[in-house]
């Protein structure tokens, strides 16, 4: 048995058997890669990749007031979310800073499933428990009983169909053929029921499957076996990061944190200042006052995409500068939050917070890469959008 202070995934022994390079992430010991970052990234873009995401936090919210409670606790309108649909949202502090970004599934009337980032799962749970006072809603951490496996890529649906079986009694009235992006349904894996969401973090079509821990290994092996003819490979956190960066998706701790509101991150659309209760009364959710003030004020910084015209990649924390004379770095106008070579575009890409006056598309900037001003240009996000 591995001696470690990190939490182990229910699939840990499978990763060791596959020769994975493991790393600490959010208090868990998870696969960084199995073969090469490039091979795993390209497999997801061209065929399919299999991810273990069991480090994500899972929180059940149930009860007659579950929807109203989530409207109070989160920035989005969750009571208006249809059953068997999912929504990207955020939980903010009273000052509007982001505590975490979340996906909420409405799995049955009065039953919601909240998915939090691994490093923030405890923070989100505590905040939800505190905010539940006065509501007839129960908040339970069910992370330890569930594993999360994702199949992502253009062949994902074929692989999913080879492993899971549709069942009208548990599907919520939805056929897989009709499953839309950010919707979910129940399916069968043998005699077990699993929750399947058409969601993901790669920019590709794909599915995230929640399964009870005792059946996680069997499901992982079934996906690997069924997916092999389609080109599926196991993929680690490194490929997941380069895929989400190409797709322009934020990562907590990089583009989002407690000093950032959803508006700075270009995600103000998730803040529903106009949500109301059943009687038409405005919902006073946590952070509403601060976020309303922020919405109407000029931003101090703007999240932008940067595409390099040189070869050296920018990395998180590198200064964004105005281009100076003779290749020198000029005044700093921002900071890179995420950056890497893009396997799909063939050039360096990055996301960065910059001052508003240099945020327009086409603006030529530079990134100070270890003392050398590397040329970048401001471009629209995402860098990659599937056809």
MOZI-V76597 format. One line per field, one symbol per residue. ss: DSSP state (H for helix, E for strand, - for the rest). phi: phi as a letter, one per 30 degrees, with the letter a starting at -180 (. if undefined). psi: psi as a letter, one per 40 degrees, with the letter a starting at -180 (. if undefined). A space follows every 10 residues. Layout:
# MOZI-V76597
ss->???
phi->???
psi->???
This chain:
# MOZI-V76597
ss->------EE-- -HHHHHH--- EEEEE--EEE EEE---HHHH HHHHHH-EEE EE----EEEE EE---HHHHH HHH------- ----EEEEEE EE-----EEE EEEEEEEE-- EEEEEE-HHH HHHHHHHHHH H------EEE E-HHHEEEEE EE---HHHHH HHH-E----- -----HHH-- --EEEEEEE- -EEEEEE--- -----EEEEE EEHHHHHHHH HHHHHHHHHH -EEE--HHHH HHHHHH---- -E---E---- -------HHH -----E---- -E-----HHH HHHHH----- -EEEEEEE-- --------EE EEE-HHH-EE EEEEEEEEEE E------EEE EEEE-HHH-- ---EEEEEE- -EEEEEEEE- -------
phi->.dcadddcde ceddddddid dcbdaiiccb ddacbbeddd dddddcbabc cccddddbbc bbkecedddd dddcdccddc dddicbbdab ccdddjddda cbcccccaei bbbcccdedc eddddddddd ddejcdbccb dcedcbcbbc cbkdcdddde ddcccdbedc diicdeecdd dibbadbcbi cccbcccdbl bbicdlbccc bdedcdddde dddddddedc jdbdbcddde dddddedicd bdjcdbadcc cededicddd dcdcdbdeci dedcddjedd ddddeccddd abdbcbcdcc cdddbejddc bddcdhiddd ddblbdcbaa dcdddibdba cacbdedccd ejddbbcdch jcdcdbbdbd cddbbdd
psi->ihhieihiie eddddddefi hiihhfeihi hdidcidddd ddddddciih ihfeeiihhh hiideddddd dddieigdde hihfiihhai hiideeihdi iihhhgeihe hihhhiidde dddddddddd eeheigihhh hedeeiihhh hhieeddddd dedihihdde efehiddehi hfiiiiihgb eihihhhgia feeiiaihhh ihdeeddddd ddddddedee ehiiiadddd ddddddefhi hhecdiaeeh idddeffede hgeeiiidee hhhgiheddd dddddeihid ihhiihhiea dhiiiheihh iihaifeiha iheahhdiii hhdddfiiii iihiideeei hehhaihggf ehhhhiihii iidhhi.
